[in-house]
Amino acid sequence: MKHLLSPQLLFFVHALVAVPAATHLAAQQANTQRETSAANEETGESINPGINSNFLDPELDVDQWVARFEVESREVYQARKEILEQMKLTSGMRIADVGAGTGFYSILFSEAVGEAGWVYAIDLSPKFVPYLSQQFDQRKLNNVTTVMCDQDSICLPPNSVDVAFICDVYHHFEFPGDTMRSIHRALGEGGRVIVIDFERIPGVTREWTINHVRADKATFINEIQDAGFDLIAERKIPGFKDNYFLEFGKRSQ
Ligand SMILES: C[S@@+](CC[C@H](N)C(=O)[O-])C[C@H]1O[C@@H](n2cnc3c(N)ncnc32)[C@H](O)[C@@H]1O
């Protein structure tokens, strides 16, 4: 059948129909993921079994991960100064580096918050945790504590931090609701959470990331809001192509 509309008009009609359809699909997918997350909470099962097997391996080779994490070709390493600027840390602040990994962010935070502030470098990897302590000792940092945490809790006392930093870690949380609620408790009034994670856009994002990261930004925002936070803003990091930077505020009860 011949089209009764001109190609230009057809394109316009398609755009009108396709864009809302795509938005609708993304919202639908986010809702489905949110239901999966809620179902896992009820059964107490990990939402992503095995995602941390590398980090939990007692034979993990730390040097190999230093070479992988602290390299200029990694966006979150290359853009570390821009990220730090956007976090607006000031002297005296207390910050939780959740999933500190090899610790390069904890070291930057230590300097940013100064002697009056404090940094908690938190991880669950039996090889990263002692490595972190060793690094901080070598640098004679006297405002950093290393914390070995649990899969479902960052293991900090109530009202102990002002900012929680979650960089390339949220998609590794196996119990995101429990972990985020433990962060909620650990934050003081007016506390903030920074989440940096990978964009996950089918057809745009590379296959490795699609397979590695369980859900997209909209899903993660919903989950974090459900745990008691409000989205304050998405901040622009000029060096980012594959990642996003979200800032949340602790919602008062
Ligand atoms: C991809 S690495 C990112 C490390 C560091 N944030 C960076 O950007 O270089 C993920 C880290 O999160 C840690 N991790 C995974 N699940 C965690 C949890 N529930 N609580 C704390 N850390 C966790 C892992 O052990 C690992 O060190």
Ligand as a Chemical Component Dictionary entry (heavy atoms), coordinates in Angstrom:
data_LIG
# 
_chem_comp.id                   LIG 
_chem_comp.type                 NON-POLYMER 
_chem_comp.pdbx_formal_charge   0 
_chem_comp.three_letter_code    LIG 
# 
loop_
_chem_comp_atom.comp_id 
_chem_comp_atom.atom_id 
_chem_comp_atom.alt_atom_id 
_chem_comp_atom.type_symbol 
_chem_comp_atom.charge 
_chem_comp_atom.model_Cartn_x 
_chem_comp_atom.model_Cartn_y 
_chem_comp_atom.model_Cartn_z 
_chem_comp_atom.pdbx_ordinal 
LIG C1  C1  C 0  34.663 -2.112 40.384 1  
LIG S1  S1  S 1  35.336 -1.949 41.995 2  
LIG C2  C2  C 0  35.410 -0.192 42.192 3  
LIG C3  C3  C 0  36.463 0.244  43.184 4  
LIG C4  C4  C 0  36.611 1.762  43.371 5  
LIG N1  N1  N 0  35.399 2.377  43.855 6  
LIG C5  C5  C 0  37.022 2.392  42.070 7  
LIG O1  O1  O 0  36.176 3.053  41.436 8  
LIG O2  O2  O -1 38.173 2.213  41.672 9  
LIG C6  C6  C 0  33.991 -2.442 43.030 10 
LIG C7  C7  C 0  34.389 -2.539 44.500 11 
LIG O3  O3  O 0  33.213 -2.636 45.301 12 
LIG C8  C8  C 0  33.422 -3.578 46.326 13 
LIG N2  N2  N 0  32.091 -4.034 46.770 14 
LIG C9  C9  C 0  31.221 -4.858 46.159 15 
LIG N3  N3  N 0  30.089 -4.984 46.871 16 
LIG C10 C10 C 0  30.228 -4.230 47.968 17 
LIG C11 C11 C 0  29.411 -3.960 49.111 18 
LIG N4  N4  N 0  28.203 -4.499 49.242 19 
LIG N5  N5  N 0  29.880 -3.112 50.056 20 
LIG C12 C12 C 0  31.116 -2.567 49.932 21 
LIG N6  N6  N 0  31.941 -2.792 48.882 22 
LIG C13 C13 C 0  31.513 -3.617 47.918 23 
LIG C14 C14 C 0  34.303 -4.631 45.659 24 
LIG O4  O4  O 0  34.967 -5.442 46.583 25 
LIG C15 C15 C 0  35.252 -3.749 44.835 26 
LIG O5  O5  O 0  36.362 -3.341 45.589 27 
# 
loop_
_chem_comp_bond.comp_id 
_chem_comp_bond.atom_id_1 
_chem_comp_bond.atom_id_2 
_chem_comp_bond.value_order 
_chem_comp_bond.pdbx_ordinal 
LIG C1  S1  SING 1  
LIG S1  C2  SING 2  
LIG S1  C6  SING 3  
LIG C2  C3  SING 4  
LIG C3  C4  SING 5  
LIG C4  N1  SING 6  
LIG C4  C5  SING 7  
LIG C5  O1  DOUB 8  
LIG C5  O2  SING 9  
LIG C6  C7  SING 10 
LIG C7  O3  SING 11 
LIG C7  C15 SING 12 
LIG O3  C8  SING 13 
LIG C8  N2  SING 14 
LIG C8  C14 SING 15 
LIG N2  C9  SING 16 
LIG N2  C13 SING 17 
LIG C9  N3  DOUB 18 
LIG N3  C10 SING 19 
LIG C10 C11 SING 20 
LIG C10 C13 DOUB 21 
LIG C11 N4  SING 22 
LIG C11 N5  DOUB 23 
LIG N5  C12 SING 24 
LIG C12 N6  DOUB 25 
LIG N6  C13 SING 26 
LIG C14 O4  SING 27 
LIG C14 C15 SING 28 
LIG C15 O5  SING 29 
# 
